[in-house]
Amino acid sequence: MKKLLTSLMLLLGLAAPALAADEPVGLVQDTSQKALDILKKENGKNTRQVREQVESMVIPLIDFTRMTALAVGKDWRAANPAQQEQLATQFKTLLVRTYSSTMVRFKTAQIDVKPNAQFNNGGREAVVKSEVTLPGNADKKNVSIDYTLYKGNQGWKIFNVSVEGASLVTVYRTQFGEEIRKNGIDGLIKQLKDKNEGVKPA
C-alpha cells in the first residue's frame, strides 16, 4: 500500500528530460524535472517551504475527485454532492499529508519514462509507463510505475497510479467498500477524518 501511495509523490522528486508539457509524457517528465530543481536548490531539505512549493505545482495536476470516485466505486453515486465533496477532500488530505514528507527520499531516484503513451477512450485517456530505480535499492531492481491520465477542459490530469500492476484506486476500493458496508458513506467520511487527525502535517 505504501508503495502505491508513495508513487503518487514520485512526481515530486524524479529526474527526467523535459518534453512538451501539453502531452501526457511531457507532463510527467517536465513536472519531475521542475520538482527536482526545487529540491536541489534547497539541498534536499524537506522544509515546509519546499513541500509547499512542490505541492502547489503537482497537486493541480491530480484529479482527486475522479480518483476518489473510482476508489469508492459504485457507492459514489449513492453519495449526495456534499458527501462526495467531503470524501474527495478527506482522501486528498490523507494522501498529501501522509506522503509529501517522504518526497526527499526520492530526489536521487532514476526514472525511465517511456516515450510512447498508450491512448484509450478515443484519445482522451492515456497511460504513461515508467521504470524507476529507487535509492537504497540494493538489488537495483526497477519498479514499474504507470500513471493514468485523462484530458479534460483543463488539460491532462492524473487520476490513477499502478505499481507493478497494482492499482491504487483498486486497493482503496476494497477498503472503502468494507467500511461503507459496515457504517455507510458517513462512516467512511468519519474514518478518513479520524486518520487525517492522526497524520498532522510536519
N, CA, C and O of each residue as an XYZ file, in Angstrom:
808
protein
N       0.825     -1.209      0.000
C       0.000      0.000      0.000
C       0.863      1.264      0.000
O       0.591      2.211     -0.738
N       1.915      1.268      0.843
C       2.749      2.455      0.917
C       3.423      2.738     -0.415
O       3.567      3.895     -0.811
N       3.840      1.667     -1.115
C       4.470      1.866     -2.422
C       3.483      2.517     -3.388
O       3.851      3.411     -4.151
N       2.234      2.067     -3.352
C       1.233      2.628     -4.248
C       1.041      4.107     -3.989
O       0.998      4.907     -4.924
N       0.926      4.471     -2.733
C       0.644      5.858     -2.404
C       1.871      6.736     -2.606
O       1.768      7.868     -3.078
N       3.029      6.205     -2.245
C       4.244      6.982     -2.431
C       4.504      7.246     -3.901
O       5.098      8.262     -4.260
N       4.062      6.337     -4.747
C       4.296      6.523     -6.184
C       3.591      7.772     -6.705
O       4.027      8.363     -7.694
N       2.508      8.178     -6.048
C       1.864      9.441     -6.426
C       2.838     10.598     -6.272
O       2.828     11.550     -7.052
N       3.672     10.496     -5.258
C       4.601     11.569     -4.967
C       5.926     11.419     -5.689
O       6.796     12.280     -5.564
N       6.094     10.343     -6.441
C       7.335     10.200     -7.198
C       7.476     11.320     -8.214
O       8.586     11.642     -8.638
N       6.360     11.912     -8.603
C       6.437     13.076     -9.483
C       7.135     14.241     -8.795
O       7.582     15.184     -9.447
N       7.224     14.164     -7.463
C       7.801     15.269     -6.708
C       9.316     15.198     -6.619
O       9.929     16.136     -6.109
N       9.947     14.132     -7.089
C      11.384     14.090     -6.919
C      12.110     13.189     -7.880
O      13.114     12.593     -7.491
N      11.667     13.052     -9.113
C      12.325     12.200    -10.087
C      12.840     13.026    -11.247
O      12.153     13.918    -11.743
N      14.042     12.726    -11.673
C      14.646     13.488    -12.763
C      14.357     12.834    -14.091
O      14.382     11.609    -14.208
N      14.079     13.653    -15.101
C      13.878     13.151    -16.458
C      13.968     14.331    -17.403
O      13.654     15.455    -17.011
N      14.393     14.104    -18.648
C      14.460     15.200    -19.613
C      13.081     15.785    -19.870
O      12.108     15.037    -19.961
N      12.976     17.083    -19.987
C      11.685     17.726    -20.189
C      11.258     17.652    -21.643
O      12.056     17.891    -22.550
N       9.988     17.319    -21.860
C       9.381     17.353    -23.182
C       8.226     18.338    -23.138
O       8.044     19.048    -22.149
N       7.448     18.377    -24.210
C       6.301     19.288    -24.246
C       5.319     18.930    -23.139
O       4.835     17.800    -23.075
N       5.024     19.898    -22.262
C       4.192     19.617    -21.092
C       2.712     19.551    -21.423
O       1.900     19.295    -20.534
N       2.337     19.778    -22.684
C       0.930     19.710    -23.034
C       0.525     18.308    -23.466
O      -0.625     18.087    -23.846
N       1.457     17.356    -23.413
C       1.162     15.965    -23.711
C       1.457     15.133    -22.466
O       2.249     15.552    -21.622
N       0.820     13.939    -22.333
C       0.960     13.163    -21.097
C       2.399     12.837    -20.714
O       2.786     13.024    -19.560
N       3.197     12.353    -21.665
C       4.585     12.004    -21.353
C       5.356     13.257    -20.952
O       6.100     13.247    -19.972
N       5.179     14.319    -21.702
C       5.860     15.564    -21.388
C       5.446     16.121    -20.038
O       6.267     16.700    -19.327
N       4.175     15.950    -19.679
C       3.670     16.443    -18.401
C       4.387     15.761    -17.248
O       4.824     16.418    -16.303
N       4.508     14.427    -17.329
C       5.179     13.666    -16.279
C       6.646     14.074    -16.182
O       7.161     14.313    -15.090
N       7.303     14.150    -17.313
C       8.730     14.455    -17.308
C       9.018     15.894    -16.899
O       9.924     16.138    -16.102
N       8.271     16.835    -17.425
C       8.510     18.241    -17.144
C       8.278     18.552    -15.672
O       9.059     19.273    -15.050
N       7.199     18.004    -15.118
C       6.899     18.233    -13.706
C       7.974     17.630    -12.822
O       8.363     18.225    -11.817
N       8.457     16.445    -13.195
C       9.504     15.791    -12.426
C      10.750     16.657    -12.357
O      11.337     16.833    -11.289
N      11.148     17.192    -13.494
C      12.365     17.991    -13.536
C      12.237     19.268    -12.708
O      13.160     19.639    -11.982
N      11.096     19.932    -12.819
C      10.892     21.170    -12.067
C      10.905     20.907    -10.561
O      11.467     21.685     -9.791
N      10.276     19.799    -10.153
C      10.252     19.460     -8.728
C      11.656     19.140     -8.228
O      12.042     19.554     -7.135
N      12.411     18.408     -9.027
C      13.774     18.065     -8.646
C      14.626     19.318     -8.496
O      15.454     19.404     -7.589
N      14.426     20.281     -9.377
C      15.178     21.535     -9.308
C      14.930     22.252     -7.974
O      15.847     22.829     -7.390
N      13.677     22.207     -7.503
C      13.346     22.829     -6.220
C      14.087     22.117     -5.089
O      14.659     22.762     -4.211
N      14.072     20.782     -5.118
C      14.728     20.005     -4.067
C      16.235     20.252     -4.069
O      16.847     20.391     -3.010
N      16.828     20.306     -5.254
C      18.274     20.544     -5.341
C      18.637     21.944     -4.843
O      19.663     22.138     -4.190
N      17.794     22.896     -5.158
C      18.049     24.273     -4.745
C      18.128     24.393     -3.236
O      18.885     25.205     -2.705
N      17.341     23.576     -2.550
C      17.308     23.605     -1.089
C      18.156     22.493     -0.484
O      18.007     22.161      0.692
N      19.050     21.917     -1.293
C      19.958     20.867     -0.825
C      19.227     19.669     -0.228
O      19.708     19.031      0.708
N      18.069     19.381     -0.785
C      17.329     18.197     -0.350
C      16.622     18.344      0.980
O      16.128     17.359      1.529
N      16.563     19.567      1.513
C      15.879     19.761      2.791
C      14.370     19.652      2.612
O      13.789     20.203      1.677
N      13.759     18.924      3.538
C      12.314     18.745      3.464
C      11.634     19.757      4.376
O      11.010     19.382      5.369
N      11.754     21.039      4.042
C      11.159     22.088      4.851
C       9.715     22.335      4.404
O       9.293     21.913      3.327
N       8.984     23.025      5.263
C       7.603     23.358      4.911
C       7.546     24.149      3.607
O       6.666     23.935      2.773
N       8.505     25.071      3.444
C       8.523     25.894      2.238
C       8.738     25.040      0.986
O       8.089     25.256     -0.038
N       9.654     24.069      1.074
C       9.911     23.182     -0.064
C       8.672     22.372     -0.396
O       8.285     22.265     -1.560
N       8.048     21.800      0.628
C       6.847     20.992      0.394
C       5.741     21.829     -0.240
O       5.059     21.379     -1.161
N       5.572     23.045      0.261
C       4.514     23.897     -0.280
C       4.786     24.252     -1.736
O       3.862     24.290     -2.548
N       6.054     24.515     -2.072
C       6.389     24.836     -3.455
C       6.084     23.671     -4.386
O       5.476     23.839     -5.444
N       6.519     22.489     -3.969
C       6.340     21.318     -4.826
C       4.877     20.914     -4.895
O       4.367     20.604     -5.971
N       4.201     20.917     -3.759
C       2.797     20.527     -3.741
C       1.949     21.488     -4.571
O       1.027     21.053     -5.261
N       2.245     22.779     -4.514
C       1.460     23.747     -5.266
C       1.613     23.528     -6.770
O       0.737     23.901     -7.549
N       2.728     22.924     -7.171
C       2.956     22.655     -8.582
C       2.326     21.338     -9.019
O       1.809     21.234    -10.131
N       2.368     20.334     -8.150
C       1.950     18.993     -8.542
C       0.470     18.720     -8.280
O      -0.203     18.112     -9.112
N      -0.036     19.160     -7.138
C      -1.411     18.830     -6.761
C      -2.442     19.225     -7.817
O      -3.378     18.460     -8.047
N      -2.314     20.401     -8.478
C      -3.295     20.733     -9.520
C      -3.289     19.768    -10.703
O      -4.231     19.759    -11.496
N      -2.242     18.957    -10.831
C      -2.164     18.003    -11.940
C      -2.849     16.677    -11.619
O      -2.928     15.796    -12.475
N      -3.338     16.534    -10.404
C      -4.011     15.302     -9.980
C      -5.490     15.583     -9.763
O      -5.846     16.522     -9.051
N      -6.344     14.785    -10.364
C      -7.790     14.938    -10.192
C      -8.222     14.057     -9.018
O      -8.546     12.883     -9.198
N      -8.224     14.628     -7.830
C      -8.555     13.862     -6.640
C     -10.030     13.468     -6.604
O     -10.377     12.441     -6.022
N     -10.896     14.264     -7.215
C     -12.314     13.902     -7.233
C     -12.541     12.650     -8.062
O     -13.246     11.738     -7.631
N     -11.953     12.598     -9.238
C     -12.090     11.407    -10.076
C     -11.435     10.203     -9.414
O     -11.967      9.094     -9.446
N     -10.280     10.436     -8.819
C      -9.581      9.360     -8.127
C     -10.430      8.810     -6.983
O     -10.518      7.597     -6.792
N     -11.054      9.715     -6.222
C     -11.902      9.290     -5.109
C     -13.125      8.539     -5.607
O     -13.512      7.524     -5.029
N     -13.736      9.035     -6.682
C     -14.919      8.370     -7.238
C     -14.586      6.938     -7.654
O     -15.369      6.021     -7.406
N     -13.446      6.748     -8.277
C     -13.039      5.402     -8.686
C     -12.742      4.528     -7.474
O     -13.063      3.339     -7.469
N     -12.130      5.112     -6.447
C     -11.807      4.348     -5.252
C     -13.063      3.934     -4.490
O     -13.135      2.829     -3.951
N     -14.050      4.825     -4.449
C     -15.309      4.497     -3.771
C     -16.136      3.520     -4.596
O     -16.867      2.701     -4.039
N     -16.026      3.600     -5.917
C     -16.727      2.663     -6.799
C     -18.207      2.956     -6.920
O     -18.622      4.114     -6.972
N     -18.998      1.901     -6.964
C     -20.436      2.047     -7.212
C     -21.141      2.858     -6.136
O     -22.197      3.439     -6.389
N     -20.579      2.903     -4.962
C     -21.206      3.649     -3.867
C     -21.080      5.162     -4.039
O     -21.763      5.923     -3.353
N     -20.214      5.601     -4.947
C     -20.045      7.034     -5.185
C     -21.353      7.670     -5.631
O     -21.682      8.778     -5.206
N     -22.098      6.982     -6.481
C     -23.352      7.536     -6.990
C     -24.434      7.586     -5.926
O     -25.405      8.330     -6.058
N     -24.270      6.795     -4.870
C     -25.241      6.815     -3.775
C     -24.984      7.975     -2.818
O     -25.848      8.326     -2.014
N     -23.800      8.565     -2.907
C     -23.462      9.694     -2.031
C     -24.039     10.983     -2.605
O     -24.047     11.179     -3.820
N     -24.518     11.855     -1.734
C     -25.021     13.146     -2.205
C     -23.834     14.071     -2.490
O     -22.710     13.751     -2.104
N     -24.057     15.210     -3.157
C     -22.943     16.101     -3.510
C     -22.085     16.532     -2.320
O     -20.863     16.618     -2.437
N     -22.707     16.799     -1.194
C     -21.947     17.227     -0.016
C     -21.038     16.092      0.473
O     -19.888     16.322      0.847
N     -21.568     14.874      0.463
C     -20.761     13.724      0.881
C     -19.614     13.479     -0.104
O     -18.496     13.164      0.304
N     -19.894     13.624     -1.395
C     -18.847     13.440     -2.396
C     -17.721     14.449     -2.187
O     -16.542     14.106     -2.276
N     -18.095     15.684     -1.911
C     -17.088     16.722     -1.688
C     -16.237     16.414     -0.460
O     -15.019     16.588     -0.474
N     -16.897     15.953      0.602
C     -16.161     15.612      1.819
C     -15.234     14.426      1.597
O     -14.104     14.418      2.083
N     -15.710     13.429      0.864
C     -14.876     12.260      0.580
C     -13.618     12.663     -0.191
O     -12.510     12.258      0.160
N     -13.800     13.463     -1.241
C     -12.669     13.878     -2.067
C     -11.682     14.720     -1.257
O     -10.468     14.557     -1.381
N     -12.205     15.610     -0.437
C     -11.342     16.481      0.378
C     -10.538     15.670      1.383
O      -9.334     15.875      1.535
N     -11.208     14.749      2.067
C     -10.523     13.959      3.086
C      -9.513     12.990      2.471
O      -8.441     12.771      3.036
N      -9.850     12.410      1.319
C      -8.936     11.486      0.656
C      -7.692     12.230      0.187
O      -6.571     11.751      0.356
N      -7.895     13.386     -0.394
C      -6.769     14.217     -0.841
C      -5.883     14.578      0.345
O      -4.661     14.452      0.270
N      -6.489     15.023      1.431
C      -5.725     15.404      2.614
C      -4.902     14.240      3.132
O      -3.738     14.410      3.494
N      -5.503     13.053      3.170
C      -4.803     11.874      3.667
C      -3.579     11.562      2.823
O      -2.493     11.334      3.357
N      -3.752     11.550      1.498
C      -2.638     11.232      0.618
C      -1.512     12.258      0.738
O      -0.341     11.899      0.856
N      -1.878     13.525      0.708
C      -0.862     14.575      0.722
C      -0.139     14.628      2.063
O       1.090     14.702      2.094
N      -0.863     14.591      3.149
C      -0.231     14.687      4.466
C       0.670     13.490      4.755
O       1.756     13.636      5.318
N       0.210     12.320      4.366
C       0.951     11.116      4.717
C       2.237     10.987      3.934
O       3.249     10.536      4.471
N       2.212     11.377      2.664
C       3.327     11.039      1.796
C       4.164     12.208      1.281
O       5.229     11.987      0.706
N       3.708     13.437      1.473
C       4.528     14.549      0.980
C       5.833     14.666      1.745
O       6.833     15.132      1.200
N       5.830     14.246      3.005
C       7.050     14.341      3.812
C       8.126     13.357      3.366
O       9.272     13.453      3.805
N       7.769     12.409      2.497
C       8.753     11.411      2.056
C       9.410     11.792      0.742
O      10.246     11.043      0.237
N       9.054     12.939      0.174
C       9.489     13.247     -1.184
C      11.000     13.297     -1.339
O      11.525     12.901     -2.380
N      11.714     13.780     -0.316
C      13.157     13.926     -0.480
C      13.860     12.578     -0.570
O      14.991     12.509     -1.051
N      13.224     11.520     -0.126
C      13.829     10.195     -0.225
C      13.997      9.782     -1.676
O      14.783      8.884     -1.978
N      13.261     10.433     -2.585
C      13.276     10.016     -3.979
C      14.009     11.011     -4.887
O      13.955     10.901     -6.112
N      14.695     11.987     -4.269
C      15.341     13.002     -5.104
C      16.499     12.451     -5.920
O      16.887     13.052     -6.922
N      17.067     11.302     -5.505
C      18.162     10.702     -6.255
C      17.717      9.464     -7.035
O      18.550      8.752     -7.594
N      16.417      9.208     -7.074
C      15.927      8.060     -7.844
C      16.158      8.293     -9.333
O      16.256      9.428     -9.799
N      16.241      7.203    -10.053
C      16.406      7.268    -11.503
C      15.121      6.782    -12.158
O      14.580      5.740    -11.788
N      14.638      7.542    -13.131
C      13.394      7.182    -13.790
C      13.585      7.113    -15.293
O      14.272      7.938    -15.895
N      12.967      6.119    -15.872
C      12.959      5.970    -17.328
C      11.511      6.049    -17.779
O      10.784      5.058    -17.724
N      11.088      7.232    -18.228
C       9.721      7.415    -18.707
C       9.663      6.994    -20.167
O      10.391      7.524    -21.006
N       8.803      6.048    -20.459
C       8.703      5.541    -21.824
C       8.121      6.625    -22.732
O       7.186      7.321    -22.337
N       8.659      6.773    -23.935
C       8.287      7.899    -24.793
C       6.909      7.805    -25.424
O       6.349      8.822    -25.833
N       6.353      6.604    -25.511
C       5.068      6.444    -26.206
C       3.956      6.095    -25.222
O       3.917      4.991    -24.679
N       3.061      7.042    -25.003
C       1.920      6.776    -24.131
C       0.925      5.858    -24.834
O       0.836      5.843    -26.062
N       0.181      5.096    -24.040
C      -0.888      4.241    -24.575
C      -2.207      4.996    -24.441
O      -2.654      5.288    -23.332
N      -2.826      5.309    -25.578
C      -4.052      6.100    -25.567
C      -5.284      5.207    -25.643
O      -5.301      4.198    -26.349
N      -6.317      5.606    -24.895
C      -7.589      4.878    -24.867
C      -8.738      5.878    -24.921
O      -8.527      7.090    -24.884
N      -9.955      5.350    -25.010
C     -11.159      6.173    -24.948
C     -11.111      7.329    -25.951
O     -11.354      8.488    -25.614
N     -10.790      6.971    -27.184
C     -10.777      7.976    -28.240
C      -9.701      9.020    -28.084
O      -9.844     10.144    -28.565
N      -8.616      8.657    -27.411
C      -7.512      9.585    -27.224
C      -7.643     10.501    -26.031
O      -6.791     11.364    -25.819
N      -8.707     10.331    -25.233
C      -8.915     11.204    -24.076
C      -8.316     10.644    -22.799
O      -8.241     11.346    -21.791
N      -7.890      9.392    -22.828
C      -7.190      8.808    -21.690
C      -5.838      8.295    -22.160
O      -5.689      7.870    -23.306
N      -4.853      8.337    -21.265
C      -3.514      7.893    -21.625
C      -2.844      7.227    -20.431
O      -3.065      7.614    -19.284
N      -2.030      6.229    -20.713
C      -1.214      5.578    -19.692
C       0.247      5.864    -20.021
O       0.736      5.507    -21.093
N       0.932      6.506    -19.092
C       2.360      6.785    -19.249
C       3.120      5.766    -18.404
O       2.970      5.723    -17.183
N       3.924      4.960    -19.057
C       4.657      3.903    -18.373
C       6.057      4.381    -18.010
O       6.676      5.152    -18.743
N       6.540      3.911    -16.873
C       7.886      4.268    -16.452
C       8.492      3.140    -15.634
O       7.789      2.289    -15.090
N       9.806      3.158    -15.563
C      10.543      2.248    -14.690
C      11.427      3.087    -13.789
O      12.125      3.990    -14.251
N      11.394      2.782    -12.497
C      12.104      3.591    -11.514
C      13.072      2.731    -10.725
O      12.721      1.644    -10.267
N      14.298      3.226    -10.568
C      15.270      2.620     -9.663
C      15.302      3.482     -8.413
O      15.718      4.640     -8.453
N      14.858      2.905     -7.301
C      14.731      3.666     -6.073
C      16.062      3.757     -5.342
O      16.846      2.808     -5.386
N      16.340      4.865     -4.675
C      17.583      4.987     -3.911
C      17.625      3.982     -2.773
O      16.617      3.756     -2.103
N      18.782      3.381     -2.553
C      18.915      2.407     -1.478
C      18.399      1.033     -1.828
O      18.349      0.150     -0.972
N      18.014      0.841     -3.080
C      17.535     -0.470     -3.522
C      18.748     -1.331     -3.864
O      19.350     -1.177     -4.926
N      19.097     -2.235     -2.957
C      20.351     -2.980     -3.073
C      20.424     -3.836     -4.331
O      21.486     -3.947     -4.944
N      19.304     -4.441     -4.722
C      19.343     -5.320     -5.888
C      19.158     -4.568     -7.201
O      19.186     -5.170     -8.274
N      18.963     -3.225     -7.115
C      18.852     -2.380     -8.305
C      17.685     -2.775     -9.218
O      17.672     -2.433    -10.401
N      16.731     -3.480     -8.671
C      15.584     -3.898     -9.470
C      14.696     -2.700     -9.770
O      14.358     -1.924     -8.875
N      14.327     -2.559    -11.021
C      13.451     -1.464    -11.407
C      12.021     -1.742    -10.960
O      11.568     -2.887    -10.939
N      11.334     -0.686    -10.610
C       9.925     -0.779    -10.230
C       9.096     -0.177    -11.348
O       9.350      0.946    -11.784
N       8.110     -0.921    -11.809
C       7.232     -0.448    -12.877
C       6.131      0.427    -12.289
O       5.369     -0.008    -11.426
N       6.059      1.673    -12.773
C       5.025      2.599    -12.307
C       4.320      3.200    -13.517
O       4.958      3.792    -14.388
N       3.006      3.043    -13.562
C       2.206      3.568    -14.662
C       1.278      4.665    -14.144
O       0.593      4.489    -13.136
N       1.265      5.793    -14.841
C       0.371      6.900    -14.500
C      -0.765      6.936    -15.510
O      -0.518      6.933    -16.716
N      -2.008      6.970    -15.034
C      -3.166      7.056    -15.916
C      -3.731      8.466    -15.863
O      -4.028      8.990    -14.790
N      -3.875      9.074    -17.036
C      -4.336     10.459    -17.141
C      -5.543     10.535    -18.067
O      -5.784      9.633    -18.869
N      -6.293     11.621    -17.944
C      -7.360     11.908    -18.896
C      -7.272     13.376    -19.282
O      -6.731     14.198    -18.542
N      -7.809     13.686    -20.446
C      -7.766     15.059    -20.937
C      -9.143     15.685    -20.821
O     -10.096     15.239    -21.461
N      -9.241     16.710    -20.008
C     -10.490     17.437    -19.838
C     -10.339     18.875    -20.279
O      -9.417     19.212    -21.022
N     -11.241     19.722    -19.825
C     -11.209     21.127    -20.215
C      -9.963     21.853    -19.716
O      -9.562     22.872    -20.278
N      -9.355     21.323    -18.661
C      -8.170     21.956    -18.080
C      -6.893     21.219    -18.444
O      -5.864     21.397    -17.792
N      -6.954     20.392    -19.482
C      -5.765     19.677    -19.914
C      -5.647     18.297    -19.274
O      -6.610     17.781    -18.708
N      -4.468     17.713    -19.367
C      -4.236     16.368    -18.850
C      -4.088     16.378    -17.333
O      -3.392     17.221    -16.766
N      -4.763     15.413    -16.682
C      -4.660     15.250    -15.236
C      -4.516     13.769    -14.888
O      -5.076     12.901    -15.558
N      -3.762     13.503    -13.839
C      -3.564     12.132    -13.354
C      -4.739     11.741    -12.470
O      -5.184     12.532    -11.638
N      -5.249     10.511    -12.649
C      -6.319     10.056    -11.762
C      -6.102      8.644    -11.233
O      -6.941      8.126    -10.497
N      -4.988      8.015    -11.597
C      -4.678      6.708    -11.032
C      -3.201      6.421    -11.221
O      -2.565      6.930    -12.144
N      -2.670      5.599    -10.335
C      -1.277      5.159    -10.413
C      -1.244      3.666    -10.120
O      -1.930      3.185     -9.219
N      -0.440      2.940    -10.889
C      -0.272      1.500    -10.665
C       1.203      1.203    -10.459
O       2.054      1.689    -11.204
N       1.501      0.404     -9.444
C       2.863     -0.028     -9.165
C       2.923     -1.532     -9.324
O       2.220     -2.277     -8.641
N       3.783     -1.968    -10.246
C       3.906     -3.395    -10.535
C       2.536     -4.020    -10.823
O       2.259     -5.152    -10.426
N       1.692     -3.263    -11.518
C       0.385     -3.769    -11.926
C      -0.711     -3.615    -10.891
O      -1.872     -3.906    -11.181
N      -0.370     -3.161     -9.682
C      -1.376     -2.988     -8.622
C      -1.869     -1.544     -8.632
O      -1.085     -0.609     -8.469
N      -3.165     -1.374     -8.822
C      -3.767     -0.057     -8.960
C      -4.115      0.545     -7.607
O      -4.711     -0.122     -6.761
N      -3.741      1.814     -7.402
C      -4.050      2.498     -6.153
C      -5.553      2.537     -5.901
O      -5.998      2.227     -4.795
N      -6.342      2.911     -6.908
C      -7.784      3.046     -6.681
C      -8.427      1.688     -6.422
O      -9.412      1.603     -5.688
N      -7.891      0.634     -7.008
C      -8.450     -0.699     -6.775
C      -8.186     -1.160     -5.354
O      -9.065     -1.732     -4.709
N      -6.979     -0.912     -4.864
C      -6.641     -1.278     -3.490
C      -7.545     -0.545     -2.505
O      -8.049     -1.142     -1.554
N      -7.747      0.744     -2.733
C      -8.594      1.516     -1.831
C     -10.065      1.150     -1.966
O     -10.822      1.242     -1.000
N     -10.471      0.736     -3.161
C     -11.881      0.381     -3.356
C     -12.291     -0.746     -2.412
O     -13.402     -0.744     -1.882
N     -11.398     -1.703     -2.203
C     -11.686     -2.805     -1.287
C     -11.855     -2.294      0.137
O     -12.803     -2.667      0.828
N     -10.934     -1.437      0.575
C     -11.002     -0.899      1.932
C     -12.231     -0.015      2.127
O     -12.940     -0.132      3.127
N     -12.472      0.863      1.171
C     -13.613      1.762      1.277
C     -14.924      0.984      1.264
O     -15.847      1.294      2.017
N     -14.998     -0.033      0.398
C     -16.217     -0.824      0.298
C     -16.565     -1.503      1.606
O     -17.732     -1.563      1.994
N     -15.550     -2.014      2.283
C     -15.781     -2.687      3.565
C     -16.335     -1.713      4.596
O     -17.258     -2.048      5.339
N     -15.777     -0.518      4.642
C     -16.238      0.476      5.619
C     -17.650      0.948      5.286
O     -18.460      1.145      6.192
N     -17.953      1.131      4.022
C     -19.294      1.571      3.629
C     -20.329      0.511      3.978
O     -21.421      0.842      4.438
N     -20.002     -0.746      3.769
C     -20.948     -1.823      4.118
C     -21.224     -1.847      5.611
O     -22.330     -2.185      6.034
N     -20.234     -1.495      6.408
C     -20.402     -1.521      7.860
C     -21.114     -0.271      8.382
O     -22.027     -0.360      9.203
N     -20.682      0.892      7.895
C     -21.130      2.147      8.514
C     -21.641      3.200      7.539
O     -21.913      4.332      7.939
N     -21.775      2.836      6.254
C     -22.312      3.762      5.278
C     -21.299      4.812      4.828
O     -20.140      4.811      5.244
N     -21.779      5.713      3.959
C     -20.915      6.768      3.419
C     -20.383      7.663      4.534
O     -19.201      8.008      4.544
N     -21.246      8.037      5.465
C     -20.806      8.901      6.554
C     -19.752      8.212      7.422
O     -18.862      8.862      7.970
N     -19.867      6.897      7.537
C     -18.863      6.149      8.287
C     -17.494      6.224      7.624
O     -16.473      6.329      8.305
N     -17.476      6.170      6.294
C     -16.212      6.283      5.571
C     -15.625      7.687      5.721
O     -14.420      7.845      5.916
N     -16.482      8.698      5.631
C     -16.012     10.076      5.820
C     -15.379     10.228      7.206
O     -14.312     10.826      7.350
N     -16.046      9.684      8.212
C     -15.527      9.773      9.587
C     -14.194      9.036      9.703
O     -13.269      9.517     10.356
N     -14.100      7.873      9.071
C     -12.859      7.107      9.133
C     -11.697      7.902      8.539
O     -10.604      7.931      9.102
N     -11.944      8.550      7.391
C     -10.899      9.344      6.754
C     -10.526     10.551      7.614
O      -9.349     10.890      7.743
N     -11.541     11.200      8.203
C     -11.267     12.342      9.081
C     -10.420     11.915     10.274
O      -9.482     12.614     10.658
N     -10.752     10.772     10.853
C     -10.007     10.273     12.011
C      -8.552      9.999     11.635
O      -7.638     10.295     12.404
N      -8.347      9.437     10.458
C      -6.978      9.168     10.009
C      -6.214     10.478      9.820
O      -5.043     10.585     10.184
N      -6.894     11.470      9.245
C      -6.235     12.754      8.994
C      -5.873     13.465     10.305
O      -4.859     14.159     10.380
N      -6.692     13.291     11.313
C      -6.380     13.907     12.599
C      -5.142     13.276     13.214
O      -4.436     13.901     14.006
N      -4.888     12.018     12.835
C      -3.712     11.324     13.365
C      -2.474     11.518     12.523
O      -1.389     11.073     12.898
N      -2.628     12.193     11.362
C      -1.487     12.441     10.471
C      -1.387     13.942     10.281
O      -1.875     14.486      9.291
N      -0.763     14.594     11.216
C      -0.637     16.052     11.165
C       0.506     16.432     10.228
O       1.530     15.750     10.190
N       0.336     17.515      9.473
C       1.419     17.965      8.612
C       2.635     18.366      9.416
O       2.502     18.951     10.491
N       3.852     18.053      8.896
C       5.082     18.355      9.631
C       5.366     19.854      9.600
O       6.361     20.306     10.165
